[in-house]
Amino acid sequence: MTEGPANQDRRIADIEVLRAVAVILVMVQHAPAVLFPWRGEFQGRLYSHFGFWPGVDVFLAISGFVIARSLLPSLESARGLVDSINITLAFWVRRIWRLLPSAWLWLALILLLVLCFNRSGAFGTFRGNFEATVAAILNVANFRALLVFGQPEQGVSFPYWSLSLGVQFYILLPIAFLLAGRRLPAVLILGVLTQLFLPRFGPGTSAIGNLLNVIRSDALMLGVLIALWSRTTTYRLFEPAGLRRTPIVGVLALAVLTGLLVTAGSPVLHLGGFNVGLVAILSGALVFIASYDGDYLFPPGRLKNLLLWIGARSYALYLIHEPAYLMAREIWFRIEPPGTVFTGIYTLRFTVTALTILFILADLNHRLVETPLRRRGARIAARLKARTA
């Protein structure tokens, strides 16, 4: 392998754009079930033909790429087992300080909302939410999702299933590297191929298919493979440099690939059950284009700055969007007279209220919780990593 870029931790603008796209897709996916207690004709048609759940897979592909791009070069340069252990511990410390404080804060706030701001009952029962909280804290929420999917009492923190999957990946990736060494790419390719061609979507999915759906690591592994490939000489041969000369083509590529993602996520499009595998490939394609750090997917400008702002807060938006949706419902339940039947005429009011709450809380969380604690975790990790010097 060749040497990677000097600063592997530097953020790539197009990756941040993809984070924004991913969280917007997830927010749209959950809106009809969580924010709107009615189903209008337009919503019915939209969600019958398109599915926005692939936003999660985009997040997974991004995570695989970003983590491998930062971690694996350090492990490759380790001088013995002790150095590798210190590097791995430093990596885990950084992830803990980056992810868990915000996650646990909102788990606690969700339970508080269930107890104190739930006159409408929109937040569900304390028991269901407590079960979801325990599963999230133990990072087994993806396995709980397999048991409760489709049931009415999933808990407001149900989206934490993908966070649990991410934590499991962060634990296993350095271990896999230490065990597989230079054979890691072959192991990852085998893991991707094994999952791609097993049905995990639609009626008649087997028990193993359903299990793979909640531990779906193909998008994660594709992200890791892209990071590994980016450190080889052949990687530059496939750089889409032409997108820089005609930026609109890059925006069209982003729009087309995103359109294909939501089409592949359609509940009525059954591609032999291979929808999830197709979504992983499309997510990998987006991350691959973004990985060159050439503004190939979106040219600089005001709109990109907005997407970068959203991307920087995508973790908070992911954690907070469901409780924010339910807070909006509870607010309007209390504002309107008792017995009001909420219909589509409230769509704009619910949407504006929910998005206002969501973006204010996400920005506060980013500024007051994520950023300072991420920096603290980086300092602790740096001291651990210094032992390898």
Secondary structure, DSSP 8 states (H G I E B T S, - for coil): -----S-TTS--HHHHHHHHHHHHHHHHHHIIIII-SS--HHHHHHHHH---THHHHHHHHHHHHHHHHHHHHHHHT--SHHHHHHHHHHHHHHHHHHHHHHHHHHHHHHHHHHHHS-TT-TT--HHHHHHHHHHHHTT-HHHHHHHHTTSS---TTTTHHHHHHHHHHHHHHHHHHHHHGGGHHHHHHHHHHHHHTS--SSTT--HHHHHHHHS--HHHHHHHHHHHHTTSGGGGGG--THHHHSHHHHHHHHHHHHHHHHHHT-TT--STT-HHHHHHHHHHHHHHHHTT-SS-SS-SSHHHHHHHHHHHTHHHHHHHHHHHHHHHHHHHHHHS-TT----GGGHHHHHHHHHHHHHHHHHHHIIIIIHHHHHHHHHHHHHHHGGG-
